[in-house]
């Protein structure tokens, strides 16, 4: 198994993060999807965006505020949420937060950078 490297996270779907930068690691990838480990410091958020794949977020640590199609929720460790394809959503770290994000089908272009 290759060493897992953290990468700087500054954009989501080509849009700049708000309030700072995050970081990510690619955990696994198959022909049908992928999984990222994502970390946002407190105060960092994604801009409202939608994409060509479904995402499932599973919170490992911290507190996130998520908005999916205008509906807000606060997520804590052990909580999960779905971001369906083509539905506008946003994620904000209320505290330093880490989560696993599964994306399927495999995105047409890298969704984060």
C-alpha positions, 0 to 999 in steps of 0.5 A, spaced: 500 500 500 502 506 498 503 512 503 497 516 504 499 523 502 495 529 505 494 535 499 492 542 500 484 543 499 483 550 496 477 549 491 471 544 490 468 543 484 472 549 481 470 554 486 474 557 492 473 554 499 471 560 504 474 562 510 481 558 509 484 552 506 483 544 508 486 538 506 485 531 503 487 524 502 485 519 497 483 513 501 481 508 495 478 509 488 475 504 483 472 504 476 465 506 480 467 511 485 472 514 490 473 515 498 476 521 500 479 523 507 477 531 508 479 536 514 477 543 514 479 547 520 474 551 524 471 556 520 472 553 513 466 552 508 465 550 501 461 554 497 454 552 495 455 547 489 452 541 486 456 536 482 455 530 477 455 524 482 452 522 489 456 524 495 456 520 502 459 524 508 461 520 514 463 525 520 469 522 524 471 528 528 468 535 530 462 539 528 459 540 521 453 545 519 451 542 512 446 545 507 442 540 502 437 543 498 436 549 503 435 544 509 440 545 514 443 540 519 449 540 524 453 533 524 457 530 529 462 524 529 458 518 527 453 522 523 452 522 516 449 526 510 447 525 503 449 530 497 445 527 491 448 529 484 445 536 481 443 538 488 446 544 491 449 543 498 454 546 502 459 544 508 462 548 514 466 546 519 464 549 526 470 546 529 476 543 526 473 537 523 474 530 519 470 526 515 470 521 510 466 522 503 464 517 498 463 519 491 459 515 486 459 514 480 466 516 479 466 524 478 468 526 471 473 531 473 477 531 480 471 534 484 477 537 489 483 540 489 
